[in-house]
Amino acid sequence: MMRRTGKKRFTEVGAAVALALGAMCAVARADAEMVDTALVLAVDVSQSVNDARFALQMEGIAKAFEDPEVQRSIFSGPHRAMFVTLVEWSDKAAVAIPWTLISSPEEASGFAATLRKTPRRGAEFTCMSRALQLIGDKILPFLPMPANRMVVDVSSDGHDNCNINPPVDALRDELVASGVTINGLPILDGDEAATLEGWYKAHVIGGASAFIVPAHGYDDFERAMRRKFVTEISEVPADIRRGEGN
């Protein structure tokens, strides 16, 4: 990713470092020097995602972290730990929950509780490019501990509609070139439901073993997110790679 220089860049770096401080304290308690997965949850909060729909997303993610099968997947790797962060995006993108270490069932449950208290910071447009820019420039470079795999988990109910340069495809390709996998959870609800899964396959997902799990409406988000987590954390099974299974 391209970096800015000068005083503005220094300020941005300082802000990004501050976001990681809470997670760095957790690292001091960990025995491992590496985690198995660093997971960025990038959640759409644009105008079509009202408060009720946002709550369904947060509850779905929270229940996934409380699920015994998901927890077994988290702790089945050689380092038995992962880092996770939550990004909300619409016209702008912002870190809603900074990098958080998950190395025990208690920490997984604690993260779930934080998700349920996280407010929606919504705006009008669906600017996925903004999210990928933030992730590439200010989130992944400040991961508090090395990870075997870096995964970005993008969910939304619509195509990018901001016409920003560089476009989603180019930003995806930059992240993939740096070793990141981008997986997709398109929410098939509303006017773009018929075309959204295909758009995700063409423009969003990429990298090693990238895949899609669509949610058939917001009420199906919890089921889709749980299935997706088990797959991207454990890298099995292979039947839903690149969106083959629903």
DRENDO-1510 file (C-alpha; in Angstrom, 1 decimal, always signed):
<recs>
REC; n; res; u; v; w
REC; 1; MET; +0.0; +0.0; +0.0 .
REC; 2; MET; +1.1; +3.5; -0.7 .
REC; 3; ARG; +2.2; +5.5; +2.4 .
REC; 4; ARG; +1.8; +9.2; +3.1 .
REC; 5; THR; +4.8; +11.2; +4.5 .
REC; 6; GLY; +5.3; +14.1; +6.8 .
REC; 7; LYS; +3.4; +15.3; +9.8 .
REC; 8; LYS; +0.1; +14.0; +8.7 .
REC; 9; ARG; +1.5; +10.5; +8.3 .
REC; 10; PHE; +3.1; +10.7; +11.7 .
REC; 11; THR; -0.3; +11.6; +13.2 .
REC; 12; GLU; -2.0; +8.7; +11.4 .
REC; 13; VAL; +0.7; +6.3; +12.7 .
REC; 14; GLY; +0.3; +7.5; +16.2 .
REC; 15; ALA; -3.5; +7.0; +16.0 .
REC; 16; ALA; -3.1; +3.5; +14.7 .
REC; 17; VAL; -0.6; +2.5; +17.3 .
REC; 18; ALA; -3.0; +3.8; +20.0 .
REC; 19; LEU; -5.7; +1.4; +18.6 .
REC; 20; ALA; -3.3; -1.5; +19.3 .
REC; 21; LEU; -2.4; -0.7; +22.9 .
REC; 22; GLY; -5.2; -2.7; +24.5 .
REC; 23; ALA; -4.3; -5.7; +22.5 .
REC; 24; MET; -0.6; -5.3; +23.3 .
REC; 25; CYS; -1.4; -5.6; +27.0 .
REC; 26; ALA; -3.1; -8.9; +26.3 .
REC; 27; VAL; +0.0; -10.1; +24.4 .
REC; 28; ALA; +2.1; -9.7; +27.5 .
REC; 29; ARG; +0.0; -12.4; +29.2 .
REC; 30; ALA; +0.3; -14.8; +26.3 .
REC; 31; ASP; +2.9; -17.6; +26.2 .
REC; 32; ALA; +3.0; -17.8; +22.4 .
REC; 33; GLU; +5.1; -15.5; +20.1 .
REC; 34; MET; +2.7; -16.0; +17.2 .
REC; 35; VAL; -1.0; -16.5; +16.7 .
REC; 36; ASP; -2.6; -18.9; +14.2 .
REC; 37; THR; -5.0; -16.3; +12.6 .
REC; 38; ALA; -5.4; -12.5; +12.5 .
REC; 39; LEU; -9.0; -11.9; +11.5 .
REC; 40; VAL; -10.4; -8.5; +10.4 .
REC; 41; LEU; -14.2; -8.4; +10.5 .
REC; 42; ALA; -15.4; -5.7; +8.1 .
REC; 43; VAL; -19.1; -5.0; +8.6 .
REC; 44; ASP; -21.3; -2.8; +6.4 .
REC; 45; VAL; -23.1; +0.0; +8.4 .
REC; 46; SER; -24.4; +1.9; +5.4 .
REC; 47; GLN; -28.0; +3.4; +5.1 .
REC; 48; SER; -29.5; +0.0; +4.2 .
REC; 49; VAL; -28.2; -1.5; +7.4 .
REC; 50; ASN; -30.5; +0.0; +10.0 .
REC; 51; ASP; -30.1; -0.5; +13.8 .
REC; 52; ALA; -32.1; -3.7; +13.8 .
REC; 53; ARG; -30.1; -5.2; +11.0 .
REC; 54; PHE; -26.8; -4.1; +12.6 .
REC; 55; ALA; -27.9; -5.8; +15.9 .
REC; 56; LEU; -28.6; -9.0; +14.0 .
REC; 57; GLN; -25.0; -8.9; +12.6 .
REC; 58; MET; -23.4; -8.2; +16.0 .
REC; 59; GLU; -25.5; -10.9; +17.6 .
REC; 60; GLY; -24.6; -13.4; +14.9 .
REC; 61; ILE; -20.9; -12.7; +15.3 .
REC; 62; ALA; -21.1; -12.8; +19.1 .
REC; 63; LYS; -22.9; -16.2; +19.0 .
REC; 64; ALA; -20.3; -17.5; +16.7 .
REC; 65; PHE; -17.5; -16.7; +19.2 .
REC; 66; GLU; -19.6; -18.4; +21.9 .
REC; 67; ASP; -20.1; -21.5; +19.8 .
REC; 68; PRO; -18.2; -24.6; +21.1 .
REC; 69; GLU; -17.3; -25.7; +17.5 .
REC; 70; VAL; -15.9; -22.2; +16.7 .
REC; 71; GLN; -13.9; -22.2; +19.9 .
REC; 72; ARG; -12.5; -25.6; +19.2 .
REC; 73; SER; -11.4; -24.3; +15.8 .
REC; 74; ILE; -9.7; -21.3; +17.3 .
REC; 75; PHE; -7.8; -23.4; +19.8 .
REC; 76; SER; -7.0; -26.3; +17.5 .
REC; 77; GLY; -4.0; -24.6; +15.8 .
REC; 78; PRO; -0.4; -24.9; +16.9 .
REC; 79; HIS; -0.5; -21.6; +18.8 .
REC; 80; ARG; -4.0; -22.0; +20.1 .
REC; 81; ALA; -4.8; -18.3; +19.7 .
REC; 82; MET; -6.0; -15.6; +17.3 .
REC; 83; PHE; -6.3; -11.9; +17.0 .
REC; 84; VAL; -9.5; -10.3; +15.9 .
REC; 85; THR; -10.6; -6.7; +15.2 .
REC; 86; LEU; -13.9; -5.2; +14.0 .
REC; 87; VAL; -14.2; -2.5; +11.3 .
REC; 88; GLU; -17.4; -0.6; +10.5 .
REC; 89; TRP; -17.6; +0.9; +7.1 .
REC; 90; SER; -20.0; +3.0; +5.0 .
REC; 91; ASP; -19.0; +6.5; +3.6 .
REC; 92; LYS; -16.0; +6.2; +5.9 .
REC; 93; ALA; -14.3; +3.2; +7.7 .
REC; 94; ALA; -13.3; +3.1; +11.3 .
REC; 95; VAL; -12.1; +0.6; +13.9 .
REC; 96; ALA; -15.0; -0.3; +16.2 .
REC; 97; ILE; -13.1; -2.9; +18.3 .
REC; 98; PRO; -9.2; -2.8; +18.2 .
REC; 99; TRP; -7.0; -5.9; +17.9 .
REC; 100; THR; -8.1; -8.3; +20.6 .
REC; 101; LEU; -6.3; -11.5; +21.6 .
REC; 102; ILE; -8.5; -14.7; +21.9 .
REC; 103; SER; -6.5; -17.4; +23.6 .
REC; 104; SER; -9.1; -18.9; +25.9 .
REC; 105; PRO; -12.9; -19.6; +26.0 .
REC; 106; GLU; -13.2; -16.8; +28.5 .
REC; 107; GLU; -11.6; -14.3; +26.1 .
REC; 108; ALA; -13.8; -15.5; +23.3 .
REC; 109; SER; -16.9; -14.9; +25.5 .
REC; 110; GLY; -15.5; -11.5; +26.5 .
REC; 111; PHE; -15.2; -10.5; +22.9 .
REC; 112; ALA; -18.8; -11.6; +22.3 .
REC; 113; ALA; -19.9; -9.4; +25.1 .
REC; 114; THR; -18.0; -6.4; +23.6 .
REC; 115; LEU; -19.6; -7.0; +20.2 .
REC; 116; ARG; -23.1; -6.8; +21.8 .
REC; 117; LYS; -22.2; -3.4; +23.3 .
REC; 118; THR; -20.6; -1.9; +20.1 .
REC; 119; PRO; -22.6; +1.0; +18.7 .
REC; 120; ARG; -23.4; +1.4; +15.0 .
REC; 121; ARG; -21.5; +4.3; +13.3 .
REC; 122; GLY; -23.5; +4.4; +10.1 .
REC; 123; ALA; -23.7; +6.7; +7.1 .
REC; 124; GLU; -25.3; +6.7; +3.7 .
REC; 125; PHE; -23.1; +5.0; +1.0 .
REC; 126; THR; -21.6; +1.5; +0.6 .
REC; 127; CYS; -17.9; +2.4; +0.2 .
REC; 128; MET; -16.1; -1.0; +0.5 .
REC; 129; SER; -12.9; +0.7; -1.0 .
REC; 130; ARG; -12.7; +2.8; +2.2 .
REC; 131; ALA; -12.7; -0.3; +4.3 .
REC; 132; LEU; -10.0; -2.1; +2.3 .
REC; 133; GLN; -7.8; +1.1; +2.3 .
REC; 134; LEU; -8.1; +1.4; +6.1 .
REC; 135; ILE; -7.3; -2.3; +6.6 .
REC; 136; GLY; -4.3; -2.2; +4.3 .
REC; 137; ASP; -2.8; +1.1; +5.6 .
REC; 138; LYS; -3.7; +1.3; +9.3 .
REC; 139; ILE; -4.8; -2.1; +10.7 .
REC; 140; LEU; -2.8; -5.0; +9.3 .
REC; 141; PRO; +0.5; -3.2; +9.6 .
REC; 142; PHE; -0.1; -2.7; +13.3 .
REC; 143; LEU; -1.0; -6.3; +14.2 .
REC; 144; PRO; +0.5; -6.7; +17.7 .
REC; 145; MET; +1.9; -10.2; +17.1 .
REC; 146; PRO; +2.8; -12.2; +13.9 .
REC; 147; ALA; +0.2; -14.5; +12.5 .
REC; 148; ASN; +0.4; -17.6; +10.4 .
REC; 149; ARG; -2.6; -16.3; +8.3 .
REC; 150; MET; -4.2; -12.9; +7.8 .
REC; 151; VAL; -7.8; -13.0; +6.9 .
REC; 152; VAL; -10.3; -10.2; +6.0 .
REC; 153; ASP; -13.9; -11.1; +6.4 .
REC; 154; VAL; -16.2; -8.7; +4.5 .
REC; 155; SER; -20.0; -8.6; +4.8 .
REC; 156; SER; -22.5; -6.3; +3.2 .
REC; 157; ASP; -25.9; -6.2; +1.5 .
REC; 158; GLY; -24.8; -4.3; -1.6 .
REC; 159; HIS; -22.2; -3.5; -4.2 .
REC; 160; ASP; -19.6; -0.7; -3.7 .
REC; 161; ASN; -21.4; +2.4; -4.9 .
REC; 162; CYS; -18.8; +5.1; -4.2 .
REC; 163; ASN; -16.8; +4.9; -7.4 .
REC; 164; ILE; -13.6; +5.6; -5.5 .
REC; 165; ASN; -10.1; +5.3; -7.0 .
REC; 166; PRO; -8.5; +2.9; -6.5 .
REC; 167; PRO; -11.5; +0.5; -6.9 .
REC; 168; VAL; -12.3; -2.5; -4.8 .
REC; 169; ASP; -10.6; -4.9; -7.2 .
REC; 170; ALA; -7.3; -3.0; -7.1 .
REC; 171; LEU; -7.3; -2.8; -3.4 .
REC; 172; ARG; -8.2; -6.5; -3.1 .
REC; 173; ASP; -5.3; -7.4; -5.4 .
REC; 174; GLU; -2.8; -5.3; -3.2 .
REC; 175; LEU; -3.9; -7.1; -0.1 .
REC; 176; VAL; -3.7; -10.5; -1.7 .
REC; 177; ALA; -0.3; -9.7; -3.0 .
REC; 178; SER; +0.8; -9.1; +0.6 .
REC; 179; GLY; -0.4; -12.5; +1.7 .
REC; 180; VAL; -3.9; -11.6; +2.9 .
REC; 181; THR; -7.0; -13.8; +2.2 .
REC; 182; ILE; -10.3; -11.9; +1.7 .
REC; 183; ASN; -13.5; -14.0; +2.3 .
REC; 184; GLY; -17.0; -12.8; +1.7 .
REC; 185; LEU; -20.4; -12.9; +3.4 .
REC; 186; PRO; -22.8; -11.2; +1.0 .
REC; 187; ILE; -26.2; -10.7; +2.6 .
REC; 188; LEU; -28.8; -11.5; -0.1 .
REC; 189; ASP; -31.5; -9.0; +0.9 .
REC; 190; GLY; -33.0; -6.1; -1.1 .
REC; 191; ASP; -32.6; -4.8; -4.6 .
REC; 192; GLU; -29.1; -6.2; -5.2 .
REC; 193; ALA; -29.7; -9.7; -3.8 .
REC; 194; ALA; -29.8; -11.4; -7.2 .
REC; 195; THR; -26.4; -10.1; -8.3 .
REC; 196; LEU; -24.5; -9.6; -5.1 .
REC; 197; GLU; -23.0; -13.1; -4.7 .
REC; 198; GLY; -21.6; -12.9; -8.3 .
REC; 199; TRP; -20.2; -9.4; -7.6 .
REC; 200; TYR; -18.4; -10.7; -4.5 .
REC; 201; LYS; -16.8; -13.5; -6.5 .
REC; 202; ALA; -15.6; -11.2; -9.2 .
REC; 203; HIS; -14.5; -8.1; -7.2 .
REC; 204; VAL; -14.1; -8.9; -3.5 .
REC; 205; ILE; -12.7; -12.3; -2.5 .
REC; 206; GLY; -9.2; -13.3; -3.2 .
REC; 207; GLY; -6.1; -15.0; -1.8 .
REC; 208; ALA; -5.3; -18.5; -0.6 .
REC; 209; SER; -8.4; -20.6; -0.2 .
REC; 210; ALA; -10.7; -17.6; -0.5 .
REC; 211; PHE; -14.4; -18.4; -0.3 .
REC; 212; ILE; -18.0; -17.1; +0.0 .
REC; 213; VAL; -20.8; -18.0; +2.4 .
REC; 214; PRO; -23.9; -16.0; +1.5 .
REC; 215; ALA; -26.6; -15.2; +4.1 .
REC; 216; HIS; -30.1; -15.5; +2.6 .
REC; 217; GLY; -31.3; -12.4; +4.4 .
REC; 218; TYR; -30.4; -10.9; +7.8 .
REC; 219; ASP; -32.2; -13.6; +9.7 .
REC; 220; ASP; -29.8; -16.1; +8.1 .
REC; 221; PHE; -26.7; -14.1; +9.1 .
REC; 222; GLU; -26.0; -16.0; +12.3 .
REC; 223; ARG; -26.0; -19.4; +10.5 .
REC; 224; ALA; -23.8; -18.1; +7.7 .
REC; 225; MET; -21.3; -16.4; +10.0 .
REC; 226; ARG; -20.8; -19.4; +12.2 .
REC; 227; ARG; -20.2; -21.7; +9.2 .
REC; 228; LYS; -17.8; -19.2; +7.7 .
REC; 229; PHE; -15.8; -18.8; +11.0 .
REC; 230; VAL; -15.3; -22.5; +11.4 .
REC; 231; THR; -14.0; -22.7; +7.8 .
REC; 232; GLU; -11.7; -19.7; +7.8 .
REC; 233; ILE; -10.2; -20.4; +11.2 .
REC; 234; SER; -9.6; -24.1; +10.7 .
REC; 235; GLU; -9.2; -24.0; +6.9 .
REC; 236; VAL; -11.7; -27.0; +6.6 .
REC; 237; PRO; -13.9; -28.2; +5.1 .
REC; 238; ALA; -13.0; -27.5; +1.4 .
REC; 239; ASP; -16.5; -27.8; +0.0 .
REC; 240; ILE; -17.3; -24.1; +0.3 .
REC; 241; ARG; -14.1; -22.8; -1.2 .
REC; 242; ARG; -14.6; -19.9; -3.6 .
REC; 243; GLY; -18.4; -20.1; -3.0 .
REC; 244; GLU; -19.2; -23.6; -4.2 .
REC; 245; GLY; -21.5; -24.3; -1.3 .
REC; 246; ASN; -24.3; -22.2; +0.3 .
</recs>
